[in-house]
Amino acid sequence: MAIKLYGAPGSTATLRVRACLAEKDLDYEFVNVDMGAKEHKKPEFLSRNPFGQVPAFEDGDLKLFESRAITQYIAHAYADKGNDLIIKDVKKMAIQSVWMEVESQKYEPATSKLIWELCLKPMWGMPVDEAVAEENEKKLEDVLDIYESRLSESKYLGGDGFTLADLHHLPNLKYLMGTKVKKVFDARPHVSAWASEILSRPAWVKATATVA
């Protein structure tokens, strides 16, 4: 099997790549990286990702890290497989790219902090910093106000069809919908409908089937 994905099952970045592989209906070998044993900081893994973070990815002799770079490679290299995740029209692709940047620059920072405070800290018996959670909930609300406007004009963020611009949101969205922050998505009808639809995609259900 040519494709290997090294990651941790619950890692949002790992899930981002698994979602893309599922959308493209590709077979691959998943190699579990034991984060508790610090396997991601050992020389063998660092040879795949020098920053010591999951995931790492191999396709034959190609080695990649950074989840969004990996998904873009998969979407282009396997364009003829599974579901289309990129737009071929240059101008429409530019719009898709804008919303991919928005996800990584605006949505990710606030949502990753919320996941840390509301999901991971309670799991590990650590006290939640309510001030940090409140601050980032407000930041997320500001982002989602812009999403609500965009999604009132377009079914998906990148255009009329589901693309990487939407897919990249899924892992953080999965975790947040199990917290009190779900209400900020529910309060915006177009955002709520979009979130519900992308979370119900068969490929996402398949990608998360082994994740608690």
Disulfide bonds with the S-S distance in Angstrom:
none
